[in-house]
Amino acid sequence: MDTLDRISIWVIVVLIISSFVLTGGYRGEAGPDRKAQQRNAAADYAAVNGEVKGKIKIARDLMEAGNLDKAEVLVRELLLKYPFEGEPHMVMGDIFMRRLEPVKAMPEYREAVDLNPDYLDKNTGLFQGKKLKIAVGEALNEIEEKIGSAPDDEFLLESRKTVYYLKRRIAGSCG
């Protein structure tokens, strides 16, 4: 055995020992207590504990009964409390559509789709693609009518960008 063989053996031994030290140091991070922490975090999540779903159901019932103002107040409270939930934005867009204000509904629908892309996935129970396609068409028609009389209106130009964004998202969705 010459010096090169001895150096090679020592390098291999050092590498094996260091790999055991490194893997042993991370052993506790993927342990069984991690799942319990994740379950506890999921229990605090609004969609899991049902608070948002319950209030959304109440808001939808109010919409069906024609109480759009009360439904809007309830949904705005949810938007303030849970800004990263897609469902309140979707319901807010529905309220604007019921009021025949499709241009105001577009930012809400966009936010809902951005927060939860499953609204455009035909394979999920949350699919809203057909409704959104109709709403986008109505909004685009209204924008095109109004933009003829006020071509420099910033709100209309920004709304048109939002409508085209939603059209692209609907066209590229799973369905």
C-alpha positions in Angstrom: 0.0 0.0 0.0 1.5 3.3 -1.0 0.9 6.8 0.2 -1.8 7.5 -2.4 -3.9 4.5 -1.2 -3.5 5.6 2.5 -4.7 9.2 1.6 -7.6 7.8 -0.3 -8.7 5.6 2.5 -8.5 8.4 5.1 -10.5 10.7 2.8 -13.2 8.1 2.4 -13.3 7.6 6.2 -13.5 11.3 6.8 -16.4 11.6 4.3 -18.3 8.8 5.9 -17.9 10.2 9.4 -18.9 13.7 8.2 -22.0 12.4 6.4 -23.1 10.6 9.6 -22.6 13.8 11.6 -24.6 15.9 9.1 -27.5 13.5 8.8 -27.6 12.9 12.5 -27.9 16.7 13.1 -31.1 17.0 11.0 -32.9 13.9 12.3 -35.4 15.7 14.5 -36.7 18.2 11.9 -38.9 15.7 10.1 -40.1 13.9 13.2 -43.6 12.9 14.1 -44.2 16.1 16.2 -44.0 18.1 12.9 -47.3 16.7 11.7 -49.0 17.6 15.0 -47.7 21.2 14.5 -49.0 21.2 11.0 -52.4 19.9 12.1 -52.6 22.7 14.8 -51.7 25.3 12.2 -54.4 23.9 9.8 -57.0 24.1 12.6 -56.4 27.8 12.9 -56.8 28.3 9.1 -60.2 29.9 8.4 -61.3 27.6 5.6 -60.6 24.5 7.8 -62.4 25.6 10.9 -65.5 26.6 9.0 -65.9 30.3 10.1 -65.5 31.6 6.6 -67.6 28.9 5.0 -70.4 29.6 7.5 -70.4 33.3 6.9 -70.2 32.8 3.2 -73.3 30.6 3.3 -75.1 33.3 5.2 -74.0 36.0 2.7 -75.1 33.8 -0.2 -78.5 33.3 1.5 -78.8 37.0 1.9 -78.0 37.5 -1.8 -80.7 35.0 -2.8 -83.2 36.8 -0.5 -82.3 40.1 -2.2 -80.5 41.7 0.8 -77.4 42.7 -1.2 -76.5 45.5 1.3 -76.4 43.1 4.3 -74.5 40.5 2.3 -72.0 43.1 1.3 -71.4 44.2 4.9 -70.8 40.6 5.9 -68.4 39.9 3.0 -66.5 43.2 3.7 -66.0 42.0 7.3 -64.6 38.7 6.0 -62.4 40.6 3.5 -60.9 42.6 6.4 -60.5 39.6 8.7 -59.3 37.1 6.0 -57.7 39.1 3.1 -56.0 36.0 1.7 -59.1 33.9 1.3 -60.5 33.7 -2.3 -64.1 32.9 -1.4 -65.1 36.3 0.0 -63.7 38.0 -3.1 -65.7 35.6 -5.3 -68.9 36.4 -3.3 -68.2 40.1 -3.5 -67.9 39.8 -7.3 -71.3 38.0 -7.3 -72.8 40.8 -5.3 -71.6 43.3 -7.9 -73.0 41.2 -10.7 -76.4 41.0 -9.0 -76.3 44.8 -8.9 -75.6 44.8 -12.6 -72.1 46.3 -12.1 -69.9 43.8 -14.0 -67.0 46.2 -14.2 -66.7 46.5 -10.4 -66.9 42.8 -10.1 -63.8 42.2 -12.2 -61.2 43.2 -9.7 -62.9 41.0 -7.1 -63.0 38.0 -9.4 -59.4 38.6 -10.4 -58.3 38.6 -6.7 -60.4 35.4 -6.1 -58.8 33.6 -9.0 -55.3 34.8 -8.1 -55.8 33.6 -4.5 -57.4 30.3 -5.4 -56.7 29.1 -9.0 -59.1 26.1 -8.4 -61.9 28.4 -9.4 -60.8 27.8 -13.0 -60.1 24.1 -12.6 -62.9 22.0 -14.0 -61.7 19.0 -12.0 -62.4 20.6 -8.6 -65.6 21.3 -6.8 -64.8 25.0 -6.7 -65.1 25.5 -10.5 -66.6 28.9 -11.4 -65.3 29.1 -15.0 -68.6 29.3 -16.8 -69.9 32.1 -14.5 -66.7 34.0 -14.9 -66.7 33.7 -18.6 -70.2 35.2 -18.8 -69.2 38.0 -16.3 -66.1 38.8 -18.3 -68.1 39.1 -21.5 -70.6 41.4 -19.9 -67.9 43.6 -18.4 -66.0 43.8 -21.7 -69.2 44.9 -23.5 -69.9 47.6 -20.9 -66.3 48.8 -21.0 -66.2 49.0 -24.8 -69.5 51.0 -24.8 -68.2 53.5 -22.1 -64.7 53.8 -23.5 -66.1 55.2 -26.8 -67.4 58.2 -24.9 -64.4 58.6 -22.5 -61.3 57.1 -24.1 -58.9 58.6 -21.5 -60.8 57.3 -18.4 -58.1 55.6 -16.3 -60.6 53.4 -14.4 -62.0 52.0 -17.7 -58.5 51.4 -19.1 -57.4 49.6 -16.0 -60.7 47.6 -15.9 -60.1 46.5 -19.5 -56.7 45.2 -18.5 -58.3 43.2 -15.7 -60.9 41.8 -18.1 -58.3 40.7 -20.6 -56.2 39.2 -17.8 -59.2 37.2 -16.7 -60.0 36.1 -20.3 -56.4 34.8 -20.6 -56.7 33.0 -17.3 -60.0 31.4 -18.3 -58.7 30.4 -21.7 -55.6 28.8 -20.1 -57.5 27.0 -17.3 -57.9 23.3 -17.0 -61.1 23.0 -19.0 
